[in-house]
Amino acid sequence: MRETVLAILIIGGFFILRGILATIFFFYLLPEGTRCPNCDAETIRIESRRINFLMPRFRTSWCLDCGWHGLLRETSQPVVASSVSHSGQLPVSSKKSSK
């Protein structure tokens, strides 16, 4: 009886470990960013409540050029601010000093 429980625990542990490793592998297999993997055009985001709730690190996307639709990984890069000056102020990235 004890050997049976031990064998079931080991086989079950390997089964769960295989599922976790496959999930991690396929997560990194998905393309990252907002570009289409087929034609490299910019994609638009499609709001899907279920997918976005269950998998928040994925982005449901659709390419207007080739019609591709699928999941992309969210990028962790910050949004770059524009260098347009407002109301006469210098941009944040300016190297000029105010002496």
C-alpha positions as CSV (number, residue, x, y, z in Angstrom):
1,M,0.0,0.0,0.0
2,R,2.8,2.4,0.9
3,E,4.7,1.7,-2.3
4,T,1.5,2.4,-4.3
5,V,1.0,5.8,-2.7
6,L,4.7,6.7,-3.2
7,A,4.5,5.6,-6.9
8,I,1.4,7.7,-7.5
9,L,3.0,10.7,-5.8
10,I,6.1,10.4,-7.9
11,I,4.3,10.0,-11.2
12,G,1.9,12.8,-10.3
13,G,4.8,15.1,-9.4
14,F,6.4,14.4,-12.7
15,F,3.1,15.0,-14.5
16,I,2.7,18.4,-12.8
17,L,6.4,19.3,-13.3
18,R,6.0,18.5,-17.0
19,G,3.0,20.9,-17.3
20,I,4.8,23.7,-15.5
21,L,7.9,23.4,-17.7
22,A,5.8,23.2,-20.9
23,T,3.9,26.4,-19.8
24,I,7.2,28.3,-19.2
25,F,8.6,27.1,-22.5
26,F,5.6,28.1,-24.5
27,F,5.4,31.5,-22.7
28,Y,8.9,32.4,-24.0
29,L,8.1,31.0,-27.4
30,L,5.4,33.7,-27.9
31,P,6.7,36.9,-29.6
32,E,7.2,39.9,-27.5
33,G,6.1,43.5,-28.4
34,T,3.4,44.9,-30.6
35,R,4.7,43.8,-34.0
36,C,3.0,41.1,-36.2
37,P,5.1,37.9,-36.3
38,N,4.1,37.3,-39.9
39,C,4.5,40.7,-41.7
40,D,6.2,42.9,-38.9
41,A,3.5,45.5,-39.1
42,E,2.0,47.2,-36.0
43,T,-0.9,45.3,-34.5
44,I,-3.9,46.6,-32.6
45,R,-4.9,45.4,-29.2
46,I,-8.2,43.5,-29.0
47,E,-9.9,43.6,-25.6
48,S,-11.0,40.2,-24.4
49,R,-12.2,40.2,-20.8
50,R,-11.7,36.5,-20.2
51,I,-8.2,36.2,-21.6
52,N,-7.0,39.5,-20.1
53,F,-8.4,38.5,-16.7
54,L,-7.0,34.9,-16.8
55,M,-3.7,35.8,-18.4
56,P,-2.8,39.4,-17.7
57,R,0.8,39.1,-19.1
58,F,-0.5,38.4,-22.6
59,R,-1.8,40.8,-25.2
60,T,-4.6,39.7,-27.6
61,S,-3.7,41.4,-30.9
62,W,-4.8,41.6,-34.5
63,C,-2.8,42.7,-37.6
64,L,-4.6,45.0,-40.0
65,D,-2.2,44.3,-42.9
66,C,-2.2,40.5,-43.1
67,G,-5.2,39.6,-40.8
68,W,-3.1,37.6,-38.2
69,H,-4.7,37.4,-34.8
70,G,-3.3,35.8,-31.6
71,L,-1.4,36.4,-28.4
72,L,1.7,38.4,-27.8
73,R,3.7,38.9,-24.7
74,E,3.5,42.3,-23.0
75,T,6.7,44.3,-23.1
76,S,8.3,45.4,-19.9
77,Q,9.9,48.5,-21.5
78,P,8.7,51.9,-20.3
79,V,6.9,54.2,-22.7
80,V,9.3,56.8,-24.1
81,A,8.2,60.4,-23.6
82,S,8.1,62.7,-26.5
83,S,10.7,65.5,-26.7
84,V,8.2,68.2,-27.6
85,S,8.5,71.2,-25.4
86,H,5.4,72.6,-23.8
87,S,4.9,76.2,-22.8
88,G,8.5,77.2,-23.6
89,Q,10.1,74.7,-21.3
90,L,13.0,72.5,-22.3
91,P,12.4,68.8,-22.8
92,V,13.3,66.5,-20.0
93,S,16.0,64.9,-22.0
94,S,17.7,68.2,-22.9
95,K,21.4,68.5,-22.1
96,K,21.3,72.3,-21.9
97,S,21.7,73.9,-18.5
98,S,19.8,76.9,-17.2
99,K,22.7,79.1,-16.3
